[in-house]
């Protein structure tokens, strides 16, 4: 009798796990995690506030540009202050809280390879060509919350990399589809120095030559120069495909999924070591920064008529959202399905062996 009761209990638990996780995960993939359960009973004011914030996040996701609820806001930065990379100057700590240094570690030797943009608490957006020589996630690390990659700060976080995902149609020769994602081993906690930037889905079409855009990175400050340990920043502007693909510029080699930004005279530009970093554009109607572009390549650095070329994340909306949302939820769902199946099978075995 005891074994029969145990088997019935195991079957019930297994079935409940299967049912409950099917319902909850399918809801989360559509609407996000339940804030009502997070609030707990007996706290109507806290629950109401969280529900209001969740509603705002849902609206932003519907618009298609928010990876996180408070993306694109730099608590310590000021859009219209600071200095004007090639032609840039030192950025203050906290000015660009989403910029990440992607580094390779060989024993005690560390090397900054590329920049990146924090778009979710455990996802960094970067360029695919950054990984062409070193695709093993075990040797990579992400450094967040600093402007000095050789210094330390109480809010600096160093996180190992769980996986590297390169766009399947990336062309290493032409740099077409130059986009990749780093999946961090653990989620980072946001603070004044670490924040996500907004993805540009459904707002990219508003980008024009009058949009305030900025670049930042630890790359060379001149074409044949060295990398810098201090984050550099500079203001640039969008340059149309017509100008950038003209005969006096890149001559029709810029693909439709990329565009140019910088300065026609070459005064401000990205350079080697800045690859993968964001083109950060401020949209006053949203009061937020968006990662309109990913630093991809250029002919030299700071050369007249050859501005920087940027991959446009907005052209990869489905690919990015598949990895940032659906696949992670699907993985959790599959784990719970497996757990439920194991429990059901165990209950069946106990029933069969019960006299």
N, C-alpha and C positions, 0 to 999 in steps of 0.2 A: 504493500500500500504506500509505503514511503517513497519507493522508486517511482511508482505511478504518479504520485503527486508532484515529484520533482520533474519528471518528464513533461507533465502538463504545464508546469510553471515555465520551464525552459522554452517550450513551444510558444507559449503566450508572449514571453519577453521577446523572442526572436521575431514573431509576427508583428508585435508592436513597434519594434525598431524599424522593420521594413516599411510599415505603414506610415509611422511618424516622420521618418526621414524623407520618404517620398513626398509627403505633403510639404514639409518645411523647406526642403531644398528647392523644390520646384517654385515655391513662392519667393525664395531669396534670389533665385536667378532672374526673376522678373521684377522684383521690387526692392531688393536689398535686404540686409539683416533686420530682424524685428526689433524695433526700439522699445516696444511695449514690454517685451520680456526682459529687456535689459534694465528697465526702470524698477521693476519689482512692484509688488502690491503695496498699498497703503501710502503711496507717494504721488497723488494726483497732479500736483503742481509740476514736479520733475517730469512726470510722464507727458504732461501737456507740452512742456517746453521741448522735450526730445521729439515728440511727434511733429511739432511745428518745424523743427530743424530738418527732420526726415522729409517732410513735405517739400521744403525748399530744395533739398538734395535731389529728390525725385524730379522736380521741375527742371533742375539744371541738367540732369541726365537725359531728360526728354529733349532738351535743347541740343544735347549731344556733345557738350564740351567739358563737363565736369567729371574728372576721375575721382576727386575727393570734394567734400562739401565746401571747404574754404580754400580752394585752389587759387593760385595766382595772386596771392596777397603777401607782401613782404612786411611784416610788423615793424621791422627796424629800418626799412628803406623809405625813400621818398622819390617818387617818379621823376620829379623835375629838379632834383638837387644832385650834387655830385659832379664828377668830372666827365669830361666827354667820354693785349692785342696790339696790332700795328696802330700807332696813334693814340692808344688808350693809356690810362693811368690806373693806379692801384684802386681796387674796389674795397669799400669798407666791409668789415665782417657783418653778415646779416643782410647786406644789400640785395643779394640774389640767393635766397635760402634754398632754392631747388637745384642749384648747380652742383654737380657731383664730379669728383675726380676719380676716374677709373684707372686703377693701378695694377701692375703685375708684380708679384713678389717671388723672387728666387732666393730662398734662404733669408739672409739679412739684407739682400739687395732689393730696393724698391724703385719702381720706375713709373712715373705718370705717363700713361699712353694716350688717353682721350678724355674728353669731357662727356657729361651726360646730364639728363634732366630727370629729377624725381617726379613721376607722374602719379604714383600711388605709393602707399607706405612700404611696399616691398617690390616695386618695379621702377627700373631706370630705363629711360629711352635714350638711344645713342645711334651711332652710324655703324652699318654692317662692316665697312672696310676696316674699322678699328680692330676687328677680331680675326682678320684674314690670316694672320701669322700665328695667333695664339687663341685657339677656341676652347681650351680646357678651362672650365669654370673654377677648378681647384686652385689655379695660380692667380686668379683675379680677386680683387677686393674693391669695395666702393667706400670712398671717404666723403662724408657729408658734414655740413655745418662748420665749414672753415673757409677762410680766404687765403690761408698760408699752408700749403701742403707739406712743408717741412717743420711746421710748428704744431703746437697743441692748444686746445681750448676746452674748457669744461663741457661744452655742448657738442664737441666734435664726436662723430660716430664712425667707427670703422667696421664694416659689415662684409662678411664673406659672401661669395656668389654661389647660388644653388644651381642655376642653369643659365645658359646663353641661347637666345633664340634669334636666328638670323632670318630675314625675309627669304622665303624659298626661291624667289626669282631675282635675287641680288646678282648683278653681273660685275665681277671683279675687274673687268677690263674697262667698262664704260661707267661704272658706279651708278647704274640705273637700279632703282629700288634699294638705295643705300640707307637701310633702316634696320635696327635690331633692338632687342630688349634684354636687359639683365634682370633675372629674377633673384632677389636677395634672399639669403638664408633665413633672415628674420625681419619682421616688420619694424620699421623705425618709429619712434614716438616723436610726434611733432612738437616743436618749441619755436621760439622767436628766430632761431637760426636754421631750422630745418622745416621746410614747407613744400608742398607739391605745387607744380605749375599746371595751369589748365591746358587741356588738349584743345586743338583748334577746330574740332568738328563743327560744321555749320556756321562758323564765323570767319573762316579763311577768306571768303569772297569779299569781306570788307577791307582786306589789306590793300593799301595803295601807297603811293609815294609820300603821302602826308601822315601816315601812321607812325607814331613814335616807337621805334624798335631799337633794341640794344643787343650787343654781343658780349660774351664774357668767357674767359678761359685762362689756362696756364700755359698757353703755347708760346711760340717764338715772338719776340717783339720786333723783329726784323727778319727778312727772308733768310739770311745766313746766320742768324743769331742763335742764342740758346733759349731753352725753356725758362720760364720765370716761376719762382716759388710763390709769388703773390698774385692773386686773382686780378686780372686786368678787365676793364670794361670800356666800352665805347658805344656811341650812338651812331646808328646807320639807318639807311632807308631802303625800302623795297625798290627794285629796278625791274621794269617790265620785260617780258619775254622778247618783245620786239627789239628793245635796245640790247639786251644781253645776248640774243642770238644773231645780232647783226654781223655783217662781214668784218667790221672793225673790232668786234669783240669775239665771242665764242663761235660764231659762224654755224649756227644750227645744230650744235651738239648737245644743247641743254634739253633733256627730255621733258615731257609734259608734267611729270610728277615732281619736277624740281624747278627752282627759280633763283634769281640773283638778289643779293642785298649787299649794301656797302656804300661805296662812294666812287663815282666815276673817275675821280682824280687819284684814287688809291690812297687817300689820306688815312682812312679807317678801314681795317680789314682783319679777317681772321688769318691764322697761319698754322703751320704744322704744330700739333699738340692741342689745338683748339677743336679738332675734329670731334664730331659727336655731340658737342655742346649746343645749347639752344640759341635760336634767334628769338628773342623775347620781345613781344609786341604788346603794348598797352592799349586796351580798348576802353575809352572813358565811359561808354554807355554801360559797360559791365563792371567798371572799376577794378579790373583784374589784368594780369599778364597771361599771355597765351604763348605756347611754344609753336610758333608759326612755321619754324624751320629747324632742321638738324644740319649743323655744319658738315658739309660733304667734301668739297674740293675747290680748287681754283688754280689758275695759271700763275705760278709764283705767289708772292704775297705783297699786297699793297701796290700792284701794278696798275697804271692808268688803263681804263677801258676793260679791265679784267677783274671785276668784283668777285666776292665769294659766291659759291653755288651751294644752295641749301635744298635738301630733300624735304618735301612737304608732308608732314604726318597726316594731314587731312585726306590725302589720297589713299591712305591705308587704314581707313576707319574700321572696316570689317576685320582685317587681320589683327589690328591692335586690340579691339574690343573682345575678339575671340580669346585672346591670351589674357587680357587684363581681368576679364569677368567670367565668361562661360566655362572655360576649361578648368579654372581653379574650383568653381562650384561643382562641376561635373566630377572632379577628382574626389572631393569630399563626399559627394553622393555615392560614388562607387565604393568607397571605404565602408560606409554604413550599410550599403546593400550586401556587401560581402560579410559583414559582421552578423547581419540578420540571417543570412543564408546558413552561416556556421551554426548559429544558435538553433535554428529550425532543424538542421541535420542532426545536431547533438540530441535534441529532444526526441527525434524519430528513432535514433539508435537506442536510447534509454527505454523507449516504449517497446521496441522489438525484443530487448533483452529482459524485459520484466515478465516474470512467470504469471 
